[in-house]
Amino acid sequence: MIINLIIKPINKMNKQFLNKYYNGLKGFKVESFFLNDSDKSIEPFPTFTLRKGNQVLTIEISRDSEGNGGGFIFGLPSPN
């Protein structure tokens, strides 16, 4: 389902989902950061460990190498 949401153009329903999805970051603080280079065939993904109380998330940010399109953050909980 998420893959369908990042295909352009983003329609109104997908925009609403992405707004809810990224709002899931509110209140978290960054605890650590590293570049995930486990797949040597691609550029490393910026990877963050976030904490809010007892809840811990590890998120990875993808992008295309040209930087000319929107990215996507993997690892956030699905919004209700």
Secondary structure, 3 states (H helix, E strand, C coil): CHHHHCCCCCCHHHHHHHHHHHHCCCCCEEEEEEEECCCCCCCCEEEEEEEECCEEEEEEEECCCCCCCCCEEECCCCCC
